[in-house]
């Protein structure tokens, strides 16, 4: 069972109260997942008064606020969910933990590793539960694949391949927020999707030793950040791999997760996990604890732009529900399983170290060692 280095107080009320900061993905996904996990969502925080009030009414939240301080004063929430653009993560997290609130922060966790380190230090000093929104640790196929690799399904892993090509933002009218088009504000496809892959690699295969990367722009959109990435990596245990993605590919969508080891190969196909070896090919059964809980899709009227539709699908709500069930148990001082293990802010720091190394490698055109201290 997992034990976090936090100071847990007795919760005086039965239902934990949560304030969600962010009127986009926060409303589209987090609110439903929190409620399904037993939280009372008591406040929504956004920058625009009218939009925040409208979104709060749309998803049935009583308090629409334009600052986290106001939300905490009105509700005395137990937990804060930070689902804002990445450039706002650090100040909101620091404000929440200074108020003694437990926090889940979306990914990318920060703009860089140094910012992430400050957030981790503050949360540890405050003694609060701190998790990163790496929901796919509870995704059925990812969790099943990680468990199978740990159980020796492919022998010793040697080679890993992760590919995603899609036209999420390929169209000339693809609209993204202003911050998304600038890498130093946390924008770009690397920050948008690579945290998922980095977390998947770290939880199923091992820690990164170094990377060699490129961050091309395939489209002719006006934003300055990359819409694609190509990363060759090596892990400390010798596994070699590639992460190759584009959000602006016009062809049929391509998805590949494939791990080859000394005695077999594992891959994901059509929502199932397969293993092949000398004794043939088999589909792995899904154990009861990894069956995804049911969930409704996000309200379609909240998916306004191509960017909304790209990042807000019903498939994210079930694993987020599992994440928030774990969050609730940790706040209440209850034990939680080690598999899947929730990602704390320490994992956020580790992920940002990898992303920093990728950006440095792309800028300097060389192999970069990932600094983990």
Buried (B, 14 or more C-beta within 10 A) or exposed (E): EBEBEBEBEEEEEEEBBBBBBBBBBBBBBBBBBBBBBBBBBBBBBBEEEEEBBEBBEBBEBEBBBBBBEBBBEBBEBBBBBBBBBBBBBBBBBBBBBEBEBBBBBBBBBBBBBEBBBBBBBBBBEBBBBBBBBBBBBBBBBBBBBBBBBEEEBBBEBBBBBBBBBBBBBBEEEBEBBEBBBBBEBBBBBBBBBBBBBBBBBBBBBBBBBBBBBBBBBBBEBEBEBBBBBBBBBBBEEEBBBBBBBBBBBEEEEEEEBBBBBEBBBBBBEEEBBBBBBEEEEEEBEBEEEBEBBEBEEBEEEBBEBBBBBBBBEBBBBBBBBBBBBBBBBBBBEEEBEEEBBBBBBBBBBBBBBBBBBBBBBBEEEEBBEBEEE
